[in-house]
Amino acid sequence: MSEVLLHTEGLTRRFGGLLAIDHVDLEARQGEVLGLIGPNGAGKTTLFNLIAGTHEPSAGSIVFRGESLVGLAPHEVCKRGLTRTFQITKPFQHLTVLDNVMVGAFNVTRHPAEARARAQETLAFCGLEARADRAAGTLSVPERKRLELARALATAPKLLLLDEVMAGLNPREHDTMIALIGQIRERGISLLVIEHAMKVIMSISQRIVVIHHGQKIAEGSPREISSDARVIEAYLGEEYRIA
Amino acid sequence: MNHRVGVLLGIAAVALLLLPQVASPTVLHLAVIVCFYAFLGQAWNILGGYAGQFSFGHAAFFGIGAYTSTLLYLHLGVSPWLGMLAAGVAGMAFGLVSGFLSFRYGLRGPYFALVMLAFAEMLRIVAENWGAVGGSVGVLVPLLGSAPLQFQFASKRSFYYIILALLAGATLLVWRIGRSRLGYYLLAIRENEEAAEALGVNAFRYKMAAMAISAFLTAMGGTFYAQYLLYIDPEITFGTTVSIEILLRPVIGGAGTVFGPILGSLVLTPFSEIAKSLFRGFIGVHLMIFGAILVAVIIFLPQGIMGLLDSLWRRYGGGGGAR
């Protein structure tokens, strides 16, 4: 079994009386794509927000590469090699696509020329080089998703948290994105992926964690998950059969 | 930046340097005022334009600058040249305090604008009621005639060169910031602070940096103003009008661009001087006109004059934008 990159234990977050995340133990390993699924409102994005430093946990620990992330601000989490994307894309609207990605690349270098080179390389990797000089606000939804990804990649993360990068994409674009995620993994970057499209998560993940009502209800390989009775009941529905 | 722009800048520089040879005192005064507001606009631009923190209270730094150098000169005999640096430091210190209080507690957009307005008003009221700094009567700087070491000159020509140099320095600084990591980070914070944070940008730190630079320069402008006019009072240094005058030019010219504040001042300042003399006796009419212009610009040219030029350039000039 490969090295554990990210490890949470008893991770809990309350919003007033609501227990949004309830004692979640999570383990993301070096070199793998860990899928995170669950019905709407299960707490997936809240879990991301806890790990990335947007919210502070009410209880529990988050350890990334041997160091606790609890109490760190989002930019400090990013500096340590953990970068997240947002479900609702947040492009820097009035900046060009290249400038958007340069902001990410500045996480690695303070020199504009190096950041520009790194950003161009990342744009090419994500298939956005033709859009480099366009204002980010003019991009289509699929392009925005890729920009979100490119910006995060440019920060040189060890672990990338993707929050529904497939949402709003058509099946053909799904395939492009799946291929891209595969290539990211080949570069040695591990991924923690929230995804709704079941076919996608089954095909890209080595392991899957299922969250329901803020609790982890199952964990295992895609095959195990798709035949787990609790998961089928909670999320997939009676009708679902593995493709 | 391509060669044509370089040549244009060169020609402009020579013309600006030779201007006092041909200009009448009235025109020269106008040139001083144009440069003066362009300089203040450039200072505001760093915080309000690049970092997107729309300060409605830059009069606070301006007034601190004017009072610091003037009081240092009157009470301790410190030359206003040194006083101008002390003014910058004092303005920056106040900027860091007000910035800390605002940014630490997450004030954004209109809330930040209003808090800054409140800080400036607070200082105005303190200055009006504090006898030791002249109260509402203000402070007169003793006229020395020609005393270059004490920042006093017989002719407007020297003031023109000083404010031109300050403007050139501030513009060069903004240009360099815009091409550095700091500049990219400030724009990212302006566009979407949460996304910037997720990409490793310490938004608080960079907003504080923008505030420090912006406040420092604005306070230096306060010293220049005090020496040019040789008189300051709370209203003309800390007043809300000053805050509006400072932010108007960069907003109209194009906030977050290198030349926006200069363009804005070139367009607006002569207009304002004319309006002031036309409506003499009706104090504030020029401000009402400013208000109308501001509303029109925000509705029709949200990117300012620079935005208009940029889209014209894209349409007819071909090639990329002239950011």
Contacts between the chains, C-beta under 8 A, distances in Angstrom:
chain1	res1	chain2	res2	distance
A	52	B	198	6.6
A	54	B	194	7.7
A	73	B	197	7.0
A	73	B	202	7.5
A	74	B	194	7.7
A	74	B	197	4.1
A	74	B	198	5.3
A	75	B	197	5.0
A	75	B	198	7.8
A	75	B	199	7.8
A	75	B	200	5.1
A	75	B	201	5.6
A	75	B	202	4.8
A	75	B	203	7.2
A	76	B	202	7.9
A	78	B	197	7.7
A	78	B	198	6.2
A	78	B	199	6.2
A	78	B	200	3.8
A	79	B	200	5.3
A	83	B	198	6.7
A	83	B	199	7.1
A	83	B	200	7.6
A	84	B	198	5.6
A	85	B	198	7.8
A	86	B	194	7.7
A	86	B	195	6.8
A	86	B	198	7.2
A	90	B	192	4.6
A	90	B	194	6.3
A	90	B	195	3.7
A	91	B	191	7.8
A	91	B	192	7.5
A	91	B	195	7.6
A	92	B	187	6.8
A	92	B	188	5.4
A	92	B	191	3.6
A	92	B	192	5.9
A	92	B	195	6.9
A	92	B	196	7.8
A	93	B	191	5.9
A	93	B	192	7.8
A	94	B	187	7.9
A	94	B	191	6.2
A	95	B	187	5.9
A	95	B	188	7.4
A	95	B	191	6.3
A	99	B	184	6.6
A	99	B	187	7.4
A	102	B	184	5.8
A	103	B	184	5.3
A	103	B	185	6.9
A	103	B	187	8.0
A	103	B	188	4.5
A	103	B	196	6.8
A	103	B	199	5.5
A	103	B	201	7.0
A	104	B	199	4.7
A	104	B	200	7.6
A	106	B	181	4.7
A	106	B	184	6.0
A	106	B	185	6.9
A	106	B	200	7.7
A	107	B	199	6.3
A	107	B	200	3.9
A	110	B	181	5.0
A	111	B	181	8.0
A	112	B	179	6.0
A	112	B	180	6.5
A	112	B	181	6.8
A	112	B	184	7.7
A	115	B	181	7.2
A	115	B	184	7.7
A	133	B	320	5.7
A	151	B	195	7.8
A	151	B	199	6.1
A	152	B	198	7.6
A	152	B	199	7.2
A	154	B	199	8.0
A	155	B	199	5.6
A	155	B	200	5.6
